[in-house]
């Protein structure tokens, strides 16, 4: 009899990837969520994975699964969760199941950090796959080089994005604790996930405990330029390799420069007494660090420099990771995941460096549980310092937060205007779209930044910009 799984919260990126991987192993898979939208709904349907567009205990009765997987978007009070507990049904969390089904007999390569996880995981997967390593992988976004964001492993490596967010309602540990790292990347550590962590110290502590899981034969690759990362690195457990621009790192990044095209970056990496020149089809110093982490993992796996170069040349950015989506040549629109002030500043800085003669028009949606609160209130105006025009959308679910705890958009707008950076707040999507469309001129760069979908603004606006400047196609 074929084993069957039921995924509560199947519409999330991670849960949908898990559903595909379970299907690849030959299991029966069903699930539920509130309003499953494309592209996830299309992916599930294309793979014959049945799902319910609502939560109802009858779904579980009708499906009668062997094991139920509870996503971390689901909490007590959910009718399916209550049915599970009342009837003592077998359940687990997504990270727990990933470990037992896909990692337990593989070398786990875990990519962590406040920023850059998805891009670094995608880069690593692309390099390993192009080198014929046939890794399994699970990426917390839609990779550009693969149709799916998760795949079971044929080779001995499993590459996974290690999220510090909590596991599920009954397990408040970070997801990455379940991933049994053999090689662990710590790209950076900053305060985020204010709904889970009280302060930066709690996040640092979580990463500190994680490194204790790396075996003696494994490796920690750590951003040595990040003080928070440096503060927790313990060389007693296993080999540690630090990387960064500072000369005291084990792998030193030098001579970062613009490549032959506006969306390319060149740099030199000094590693084990040799200098290696690389070029990546990405912009920004933060993407150089992401690439270096992936390159060092490849070196540890005896992948040649030539093979790494070939893989990097073919790399396509994951969706919503500073990815161009317009087709015309007059106005370029990028869609980006940036929601933390450091990420916003890095994204806009990279665009300004790559397009120094262009105006940067930045649209931002505060959407994540942290960004809609005032944790980073003082840092937000400076985050937009490289923008020439700023459009800020209303808080996502702002009415669910106490007024004293909300991000004050008006204060940010006022400070930006005082710095001669024109900025406005918008409560209607149609208004922000029309304003940007009216104000764009040839040569402009538009950055749409949100942790979520921004109500479809990026796709809708890109189509309108392509139509407006269609003579350039």
C-alpha positions in Angstrom: 0.0 0.0 0.0 1.4 3.4 -1.0 2.1 5.7 1.9 0.0 9.0 1.9 0.7 12.4 3.2 -1.6 15.4 3.8 0.0 18.9 3.9 -1.8 21.6 5.9 -0.6 24.9 4.3 0.3 23.4 1.0 0.1 26.7 -0.8 3.4 28.0 0.7 6.6 27.8 -1.3 8.3 25.4 1.0 5.2 23.1 1.5 4.5 23.0 -2.2 8.1 22.0 -2.9 7.8 19.3 -0.2 4.6 18.1 -1.9 6.5 17.7 -5.2 9.4 15.9 -3.6 7.1 13.4 -1.8 5.3 12.9 -5.1 8.7 12.2 -6.8 9.3 9.4 -4.2 6.0 7.8 -5.2 3.9 8.8 -2.3 0.3 9.9 -2.5 0.0 13.6 -1.6 -2.9 15.8 -0.9 -3.3 19.0 1.1 -5.1 22.2 2.0 -4.7 25.9 2.2 -6.7 29.1 2.2 -6.9 30.3 -1.4 -4.1 28.6 -3.4 -3.1 30.9 -6.2 -0.9 30.5 -9.3 1.9 29.6 -9.8 1.6 27.2 -6.9 -1.9 26.1 -7.8 -0.7 25.4 -11.4 2.4 23.5 -10.2 0.3 21.3 -7.9 -2.4 20.6 -10.5 0.2 19.9 -13.2 1.7 17.2 -10.9 -1.7 15.7 -10.1 -1.6 16.8 -6.4 -5.1 17.3 -5.1 -5.6 20.2 -2.7 -8.5 21.8 -0.9 -9.0 25.6 -1.1 -10.1 25.8 2.5 -9.4 24.3 5.9 -12.0 21.7 7.1 -11.8 18.6 9.2 -13.8 16.8 6.6 -10.8 17.1 4.2 -8.8 14.9 6.5 -11.7 12.4 6.9 -12.0 12.2 3.1 -8.3 11.9 2.4 -7.5 9.5 5.3 -3.7 10.1 5.2 -1.0 8.1 7.0 0.9 11.2 8.0 -0.2 14.9 8.3 2.4 17.6 7.8 1.5 20.9 9.6 3.0 24.0 8.0 4.3 26.9 10.2 1.6 29.2 8.8 -1.0 27.1 10.7 -1.9 27.6 14.4 -4.2 26.3 17.1 -7.8 27.0 16.2 -7.4 25.7 12.7 -10.2 23.2 12.2 -7.8 20.6 10.8 -5.3 21.0 13.6 -8.0 20.6 16.2 -9.3 17.5 14.4 -5.7 16.0 14.5 -5.3 16.6 18.2 -8.8 15.5 19.2 -8.4 12.2 17.3 -4.7 11.6 18.1 -3.7 11.4 14.4 -0.1 11.1 13.3 1.4 14.4 12.4 4.8 16.1 11.9 6.3 19.4 10.7 7.8 20.2 7.4 11.4 20.5 8.6 11.1 17.2 10.6 9.9 15.4 7.5 12.5 16.8 5.3 15.2 15.5 7.6 13.8 12.0 7.8 12.8 11.6 4.2 15.4 13.5 2.3 18.5 14.4 4.4 19.1 11.5 6.8 21.3 9.5 4.3 22.9 12.5 2.5 25.5 15.2 3.0 23.4 18.1 4.0 24.7 21.5 2.8 22.7 24.2 4.7 22.7 27.8 3.6 21.7 30.3 6.4 21.8 34.0 7.1 19.4 36.9 7.4 19.9 37.9 3.7 20.9 36.0 0.6 19.8 32.5 1.4 17.7 31.9 -1.7 20.3 33.3 -4.1 23.2 31.4 -2.4 21.3 28.2 -2.4 20.4 28.6 -6.0 24.0 29.4 -7.0 25.3 26.4 -5.1 22.7 24.1 -6.6 23.5 25.3 -10.1 27.2 24.8 -9.7 26.8 21.3 -8.2 24.2 20.3 -10.8 26.2 21.6 -13.7 29.2 19.7 -12.5 27.2 16.4 -12.6 26.8 16.0 -8.9 23.0 15.5 -9.2 22.3 17.1 -5.8 18.9 17.1 -4.1 17.8 20.5 -3.2 15.1 22.6 -1.6 15.1 26.4 -2.3 12.9 28.9 -0.6 11.9 30.6 -3.8 11.5 29.9 -7.5 15.0 29.3 -8.9 15.8 30.5 -12.4 17.7 27.4 -13.6 15.2 24.8 -12.4 11.5 24.2 -13.0 11.0 23.1 -9.4 12.2 24.6 -6.1 12.7 21.1 -4.6 14.1 17.8 -6.0 15.0 14.5 -4.5 18.7 13.5 -4.5 20.4 11.1 -6.9 23.9 12.2 -5.7 25.1 12.2 -2.1 24.5 15.9 -1.5 21.3 17.7 -0.4 21.4 21.5 -0.6 18.9 23.3 1.4 18.0 26.9 2.4 18.1 27.0 6.2 15.5 29.4 7.5 15.8 30.8 11.1 12.0 31.2 11.3 10.2 28.9 13.6 9.3 25.3 12.7 5.5 25.2 13.5 3.1 26.1 16.2 4.3 23.3 18.6 8.0 23.6 17.8 9.3 27.2 18.1 12.9 26.3 17.2 14.4 27.6 14.0 13.7 25.4 11.0 17.5 25.0 10.3 17.9 22.9 13.5 16.3 20.0 11.7 18.6 20.0 8.7 21.6 18.2 10.1 24.3 20.3 8.4 27.5 18.7 7.2 28.6 22.0 5.5 27.0 25.1 7.0 27.1 28.6 5.5 26.4 31.6 7.7 26.1 34.6 5.4 25.1 37.3 7.9 23.1 37.8 11.0 20.8 40.8 11.7 17.6 41.3 13.6 14.5 40.0 11.7 11.4 38.0 12.4 10.3 40.3 15.3 7.2 38.1 15.8 9.4 35.2 16.7 12.6 36.7 18.3 12.5 39.3 21.1 15.9 40.8 20.1 19.1 40.4 18.1 20.6 38.4 21.0 18.0 35.7 20.6 18.8 35.3 16.9 22.5 35.2 17.5 21.9 32.5 20.1 19.9 30.4 17.7 22.8 30.5 15.1 25.3 29.8 17.8 23.5 26.6 18.8 23.2 25.6 15.1 26.9 25.4 14.6 27.1 22.8 17.3 25.4 20.4 15.0 28.2 20.4 12.4 30.3 17.2 12.6 34.1 17.2 13.0 34.5 16.3 9.4 32.2 19.0 8.2 32.8 22.7 7.6 31.4 26.1 8.6 31.8 28.8 6.0 31.2 32.2 7.7 31.1 35.8 6.6 34.1 37.1 8.5 33.2 40.7 7.8 30.0 40.4 9.8 30.6 41.1 13.5 27.6 39.2 14.6 28.8 36.1 12.7 32.3 36.5 14.0 31.0 36.6 17.6 29.6 33.1 17.5 32.2 31.1 15.4 33.7 28.3 17.5 36.7 26.6 15.9 36.5 23.7 18.4 33.7 21.8 16.7 35.0 21.6 13.1 36.9 23.4 10.3 35.9 27.0 9.9 36.5 29.0 6.8 35.9 32.7 6.9 35.3 34.8 3.8 35.0 38.5 3.0 36.9 41.6 2.0 38.9 42.0 5.2 42.4 40.6 4.8 42.2 38.5 8.0 39.7 36.2 6.3 40.7 32.8 5.1 39.2 33.6 1.7 39.6 37.2 0.7 37.4 39.0 -1.9 39.4 41.6 -3.8 39.0 44.0 -6.7 35.2 44.0 -7.1 34.3 45.7 -10.4 31.6 46.1 -12.9 31.7 43.4 -15.6 31.4 43.8 -19.4 27.6 44.4 -19.1 25.5 46.4 -16.7 24.3 43.2 -15.0 27.6 41.6 -14.5 30.2 41.8 -11.7 33.8 40.7 -11.7 36.0 40.0 -8.6 39.1 38.2 -7.5 39.1 35.6 -4.7 42.3 34.8 -2.9 42.0 31.2 -1.5 44.8 28.9 -0.3 47.6 31.1 -1.7 46.0 31.4 -5.1 44.1 34.2 -6.8 41.0 33.2 -8.9 39.1 35.6 -11.1 35.4 35.2 -11.4 32.5 36.9 -13.2 28.9 36.5 -12.2 25.7 37.6 -14.0 24.6 39.5 -10.9 25.2 43.0 -9.4 26.0 44.2 -6.0 28.6 43.4 -3.4 26.1 41.3 -1.5 25.8 39.0 -4.5 29.5 38.7 -4.7 29.4 37.3 -1.1 26.6 35.0 -2.0 28.7 33.7 -5.0 31.8 33.3 -2.9 30.0 31.1 -0.4 28.8 28.9 -3.3 32.3 28.8 -4.9 34.0 27.7 -1.7 31.4 24.9 -1.2 32.3 23.8 -4.8 36.0 23.9 -4.0 35.4 21.8 -0.9 33.6 19.2 -3.2 36.5 19.2 -5.7 34.6 21.0 -8.4 37.1 22.6 -10.8 37.4 26.4 -11.5 36.5 25.8 -15.1 33.3 23.9 -14.1 32.4 26.7 -11.7 32.9 29.4 -14.4 30.7 27.4 -16.8 27.9 27.1 -14.2 28.1 30.8 -13.2 27.8 31.9 -16.8 24.5 30.1 -17.1 23.1 31.3 -13.8 19.6 32.9 -13.8 18.5 34.8 -10.7 15.6 33.3 -8.7 12.3 35.0 -9.0 12.0 38.2 -7.0 15.8 38.4 -6.3 16.7 41.5 -8.2 15.4 40.0 -11.4 14.5 42.0 -14.5 11.0 41.3 -15.8 10.5 44.0 -18.4 11.3 43.4 -22.1 11.7 47.0 -23.4 15.1 48.7 -23.5 14.0 52.1 -22.3 12.8 51.5 -18.7 14.0 48.4 -16.8 11.9 47.0 -14.0 13.4 44.8 -11.4 11.4 42.7 -8.9 13.2 42.1 -5.6 12.5 40.4 -2.2 14.0 43.3 -0.2 12.0 44.1 2.9 14.7 44.6 5.6 16.4 48.0 5.6 19.8 46.4 4.9 18.5 44.5 1.9 16.7 47.6 0.6 19.8 49.7 0.8 22.0 47.0 -0.8 19.5 46.5 -3.7 19.3 50.3 -4.4 23.0 50.7 -4.0 23.7 47.9 -6.5 21.3 49.5 -9.0 22.8 52.9 -8.6 26.3 51.5 -9.2 25.3 49.5 -12.2 23.2 52.3 -13.7 24.9 55.5 -12.5 23.2 57.7 -15.1 19.7 56.5 -14.4 17.0 57.6 -12.0 16.1 54.9 -9.5 12.3 54.7 -8.8 11.7 52.5 -5.8 8.4 51.1 -4.8 8.2 49.3 -1.4 5.5 47.2 0.3 6.0 46.7 4.1 4.6 43.1 4.3 6.6 40.8 6.5 5.8 40.5 10.2 8.9 42.5 11.1 8.7 45.2 8.4 5.1 46.2 9.2 6.2 46.9 12.8 8.5 49.8 13.9 11.6 47.7 14.7 13.6 49.4 12.0 11.8 52.8 12.0 15.0 54.8 12.3 16.9 52.9 9.6 14.2 53.0 6.9 14.8 56.5 5.5 18.5 55.9 5.1 17.7 52.6 3.3 16.2 54.6 0.4 19.1 57.1 0.1 20.1 55.8 -3.3 16.6 56.2 -4.7 15.5 59.3 -6.7 11.8 58.7 -6.2 10.1 56.5 -3.5 6.6 55.1 -3.5 5.5 53.3 -0.3 2.4 51.1 -0.2 0.1 50.7 2.8 1.1 48.3 5.6 0.0 44.7 4.8 -2.4 43.7 7.6 -1.6 46.9 9.4 -4.9 47.0 11.2 -3.9 43.8 13.1 -1.1 45.7 14.9 -1.4 48.1 17.8 -0.9 51.7 16.6 2.1 52.2 18.8 3.9 49.2 17.3 3.3 50.0 13.6 5.8 51.2 11.2 5.1 54.9 10.7 5.1 55.4 6.9 4.3 59.0 7.1 7.4 59.7 9.2 9.5 58.0 6.7 7.9 60.0 3.8 8.5 63.2 5.7 12.2 62.5 6.3 12.8 61.5 2.7 11.1 64.6 1.4 13.3 66.7 3.8 16.3 65.0 2.2 15.0 66.1 -1.3 14.0 62.5 -2.2 10.4 62.8 -3.4 8.3 60.2 -1.6 4.6 59.4 -1.3 2.4 56.9 0.5 -0.3 55.0 -1.4 -3.3 53.1 -0.1 -4.6 51.9 -3.5 -2.6 49.7 -5.9 -4.1 51.4 -9.0 -2.8 54.7 -7.7 0.8 53.6 -7.1 0.9 51.9 -10.5 -0.5 54.9 -12.4 1.9 57.3 -10.6 4.9 55.2 -11.5 3.7 54.8 -15.1 3.1 58.5 -15.5 6.5 59.5 -14.1 8.8 57.0 -15.9 10.9 58.3 -18.7 13.5 56.6 -20.9 16.6 55.5 -18.9 14.7 55.0 -15.6 15.2 52.0 -13.4 12.2 50.8 -11.4 12.6 48.6 -8.3 9.5 46.8 -6.9 10.4 45.5 -3.4 8.3 43.3 -1.3 8.5 40.0 0.6 5.2 39.1 -0.9 3.3 39.6 -4.1 2.7 43.4 -3.8 -0.8 42.6 -5.1 0.7 41.8 -8.5 2.2 45.2 -9.0 5.5 44.0 -10.6 3.9 41.9 -13.3 1.1 44.4 -14.0 3.4 47.4 -14.1 6.0 45.6 -16.3 3.4 44.8 -18.9 2.2 48.5 -18.9 5.8 49.7 -19.2 6.5 47.4 -22.1 3.3 48.7 -23.8 4.3 52.3 -23.1 7.8 51.8 -24.6 6.9 49.1 -27.1 8.7 50.9 -29.9 11.9 49.7 -28.3 11.1 46.0 -28.5 
